[in-house]
């Protein structure tokens, strides 16, 4: 599954650059930009170019460096990442 997703992303970006088109405003893969710890939960914040999202993990789990856009929560609770 990961190999197919990586091939899809690589092929679509190469095709767009060959045509001279602008890169898309949002992507399928989001990069981690920050995290914050709570009591027993950790909130991991991700940037998807056009918007930001977050996902919660247990405090002892690792925040992945990237995640797929549809796995993120996008609501008022998470909002933009903290400035710290």
Order of alpha helices (4+ residues) and beta strands (2+ residues): alpha-beta-beta-beta-beta
